Amino acid sequence: MPVTITKTKIIKSREQAQQKPETVSFLASGLGYFLPFGAKVEVKMSVKTFLHCERSSLLNPKNRLQAQIQQQPFNYKVSVLLPDCDGGGASSQLEATLRTFQSFYLIRNLPLYELLNKGLHQGSVCGLSYKTRIEEDNCAFLESNGRLSLSLDKDSYERFGVEGQACKPKTSRYVVTVDLTDAVMAPGRRSYKRLHSGLTSRLPLKMDFLFATPAGNSEKLQPLLLRYDWSQHAPEVASRLLTDLTLPGRFTSDLDSYDPFDFLEWLGAVQTDVGRNNTNDDYLSTLACPYPAGASSPSSLLLSACGLLLPENVETLLAQLGRVFEEPRPAPWAAVTVHGFADSLEPRQRHFYTLVLFPNHVYSLYRATPDS
């Protein structure tokens, strides 16, 4: 089945900025290409998912890595794979870094009008409704920049009385997005009164809500913690050593000889502990290490943290990995995979991204997002 790759050329002038992207087609089974610095590739994996590939360097002042990490404000899990690493100092340092991630709070049966509290949306607090299904239930999301989003079914949207947009044409779900930091949303203004009355009288929603704040500072949450049932949670951290792990062959920062689909499939199998020592004629599974297979790593390190994780946590982890690479005989590369919540409102936040780092500061970023 053919897939479509859209390659955006490096822009060097104003005239080149007007050029349309170059589009070529490959077969998924034969996909292999070289990415120059700054290049971007979009691979259509299916009718519902895109794989975006980008290669650059941490030393390049124009790299967009930090901005891309910030695009996914709600993260559920981060995993790190370090091949040819026997634990030791790297293991203890990375595990200690994961354990510095801030705690998060679960507030039960929270009336949504409480999200209009000025101390929340001006205090870098973010949160999302807990155990709500994005395609069936009413859901809410509060970003740290004060952006409040509600995903509502048709009946709730009509009762709410605040203008929004249909998720898709001829759909039964609607999204209402409000910038709570906008001057028109100041208490007493007409827009604020309409939103407040919608959440207090026309549609008095209550939900279990997860909250996180930078560095775990709960001061902004104290008014809610005093009035509602709540619990505090720390991210779950896990670490284990993998023995005799067969690695992809010729895997270097040049990225000119491997298929990103195969690599991500292999990496996912490693992270989920799925068997990979199969052959093409196996009856139950043909999943194997990407061809050509490389040497077997006697010891590889796999760590993970699960919870409500912020982009700042990912940046802290990457900084620590940079220090690990400075040690004598560092790992040949590291793969960091960050999973967003499957029920997130924003399509770009629903799937995952994987960052492959090399000791020479070159990185490759793979982002999987729904085509919606």
C-alpha positions, 0 to 999 in steps of 0.5 A: 500500500503506497504512502505519501511523503511530503518533504518541505525544503530548507528555506533560504530566501523569501522567494523559496518560502513561496514554493509548494512542498515537494510530494513523492510516494513510496511503498511502506515496505521500502521507505528509506531516506536521508534527512539533511539538517532542518528537513521535515518529512510527513509520512501518511501511515494510514487514513487516520495517522501521520508520522512527522519526521524531523532531523536537526542538532541541539547545537543549531540555534534554529532548531524547534525542539523546545517549541515542539515539546511545548505543543504537547502540554498533557503527557501520560508517559515518558520512556528512555532506552539506552543501549549498551548501558550497564546501569551504574551511574547513568541508571541512578542519575536518570532514575533520580531525574524521573523522581524529581518530576512534580506530583499531581493532584486528583480533585474529585467531583469538581464544578467546572466553574471553579476553573474560572478562578483567576488564581488558576489560569494565571498561575501556570496550572494545567489540568484535564478531566479524569476518566472521561471519554473524548468521543462520548462524555463531556470533557474539559482541559485547562492549559497553563496559558489559561486556555480552557477547552470543553468537548461537549455533546450536542445536547450539552452544547445547545444548553451551554449557550457559549459559541463553539465549533463542530468537531467535524461536519455533521458531527454530534460533538462540539468544542468550546475554547476560551482564553481566560486571560483575555481582557473580555473574560475579566469578572464583570464583563459580558463574556465572563458572565455568559461563561459563568452562568453557563457553567453554574446554571445552564450546564452545571458540570462536575468532573474528576480533574487532574491538576499539575503545577510546575515544580509541584507548587500547590499554592494556586490549588489551595482554595480547591484543596480546602473545599473538595475531596482530593489526593496527591500522586507521584509519577510511577517510575520503573527501571530495568536492565535488558540483556542480549537486546538485538539492536538495529544495524548501522544505526547512526545519526546519518539516518540514511539506511533504516526505515522509521516505521521498522525502528518505531515498531521495534522500539515499541516492542522493546518498551512493551516487552514483546518478543522480537526474536522471530522469523518470517515463517513463524506462525504466531508472530513475524516481528523481528529486529529491523533488517539489517540486525546489528550486534546484540547488546549485553545490557541496555537500560529502560526507564519510564515514568507515568502520571500527569507529566509536563513539557518541563519534565521532558526538558529536564530529562533531555538535559540529564541525558546530555550530561550522561552523553558526556561521560566516558564511553557513553551509550551510542544513542538514546530514544525518548518516547513521550505519550500523550493522553489518548482522550486529549481534545487536541489531535496533535496531543493524542498520540506520541513522539519519539526523540532519538539523541546521539552523543554528537548532539544530532537528534531525530524527532518522530511525531505521530498524530491523527489525521483530523 
